[in-house]
Amino acid sequence: MDIKVQKFRVALYGVLVENRRVLLATTRVPSGLITNFPGGGLELGEAPLEAVPREFREETGLEVAVKELLFCSQKFQQNPEYPTEQLMHIYYRVERTGGALIDGNNDDVAGVSWATIEELPSKRILAPDIEFIHHPSFRELFS
């Protein structure tokens, strides 16, 4: 059965790399847990460069500054958790400016962890994130 897309979701993510490791979030979704980058949905009337630090702080406890745009979804991506939703993910390189790392936010984030490029998950990760981690703009962060 084909499910037609009825909504569009723009989500923004901060990519924090320190000591050749990237910060990841474990997020609660209807089917269980997935791994992704700290971030989330752009709210109506919100500027992307305001949304990234807000979402990052809500999910990790860290204050960050947006440094550069890294990548934007290039393919049609249907949300497997909400099949009537099309995903557009945008990734920004961020730099830590303060705060203290928390392990879960008592909401949608169950925890956070650091991973080297070799430790990145291949399962329970959304297709736009897989598209991004195979793109040269992500790989260059570790060189």
C-alpha positions in Angstrom: 0.0 0.0 0.0 1.4 3.4 -1.0 1.0 6.1 1.5 0.9 9.6 0.0 3.0 12.3 1.6 0.8 15.1 3.1 3.3 17.1 5.2 6.7 18.5 4.9 9.1 18.5 7.9 12.3 20.6 7.9 14.7 19.6 10.6 18.0 21.2 11.5 20.9 19.4 13.1 24.1 20.5 14.7 27.2 18.5 14.0 29.7 18.8 16.9 33.1 17.1 16.3 35.7 17.2 19.0 38.8 15.0 19.3 37.8 13.2 16.1 34.5 12.1 17.7 31.0 13.3 16.8 28.2 13.9 19.3 25.1 11.7 18.6 21.7 11.6 20.2 19.5 8.6 21.0 16.0 9.7 20.2 12.6 8.2 21.1 10.3 7.5 18.2 7.1 5.5 17.9 9.0 2.3 16.9 11.6 2.6 19.6 15.0 4.4 19.6 17.0 5.8 16.7 20.4 7.4 16.6 20.7 10.9 15.0 22.5 14.2 15.4 21.2 16.7 18.0 18.6 18.9 16.5 15.0 19.0 15.5 12.1 20.7 13.7 12.2 24.2 12.5 9.3 26.1 14.1 7.1 28.5 12.1 8.6 32.0 12.2 11.9 30.8 13.5 15.2 31.4 11.7 17.3 28.3 11.0 20.4 29.9 12.7 18.3 30.4 15.9 16.7 26.9 15.7 20.0 25.0 15.7 21.4 26.3 19.0 18.0 26.1 20.6 17.5 22.4 19.6 21.1 21.6 20.5 20.7 23.1 24.0 17.4 21.3 24.6 18.8 17.9 23.6 22.3 18.1 25.0 22.6 20.9 27.5 25.4 22.4 25.5 25.5 26.0 24.1 26.8 26.1 20.5 27.6 28.6 17.8 26.7 27.7 14.2 29.9 27.8 12.1 28.8 26.7 8.6 26.2 24.9 6.5 27.4 21.4 5.8 24.7 19.6 3.9 21.1 19.5 2.9 19.1 16.4 1.9 19.4 15.7 -1.8 16.9 12.9 -2.2 13.2 12.5 -1.5 13.0 11.1 2.0 9.8 9.7 3.4 9.6 9.5 7.2 9.4 5.8 8.2 8.0 6.8 11.6 5.3 9.0 10.1 4.8 7.8 6.5 2.7 10.8 5.5 5.6 13.1 6.2 8.5 14.1 3.8 11.8 14.9 5.5 14.2 17.7 4.7 17.3 17.5 6.9 19.8 20.4 7.0 23.1 19.9 8.9 25.3 22.7 10.3 28.8 22.4 11.8 28.7 23.8 15.3 31.3 24.7 17.9 30.8 24.3 21.7 30.6 27.7 23.5 29.4 26.6 27.0 26.9 24.6 28.9 27.2 21.1 30.4 26.5 17.9 28.6 23.3 16.1 29.8 22.5 12.5 29.1 18.9 12.7 28.0 16.4 15.5 28.4 13.4 13.7 30.0 11.5 14.2 26.7 12.5 12.9 23.2 16.2 12.3 23.9 17.0 9.1 25.8 20.8 9.8 25.8 23.8 11.2 24.0 27.1 9.6 23.1 30.4 10.3 21.3 31.4 8.2 18.3 34.4 8.0 16.0 33.7 7.8 12.2 34.3 4.1 12.4 31.7 3.7 15.2 28.8 5.4 13.4 25.7 3.2 13.5 24.3 1.6 10.3 21.0 0.5 11.8 18.2 2.5 13.5 19.3 5.7 11.8 17.1 7.7 9.4 17.8 7.8 5.6 18.7 11.5 5.5 21.4 10.9 8.2 22.8 8.0 6.3 22.9 10.2 3.2 24.8 12.9 5.1 27.4 10.6 6.8 28.4 9.2 3.4 28.8 12.7 2.0 32.3 14.3 1.7 31.2 17.3 3.8 30.8 15.0 6.8 33.9 12.9 6.2 36.1 16.0 5.9 35.2 16.9 9.5 37.4 14.1 10.6 40.5 14.8 8.5 
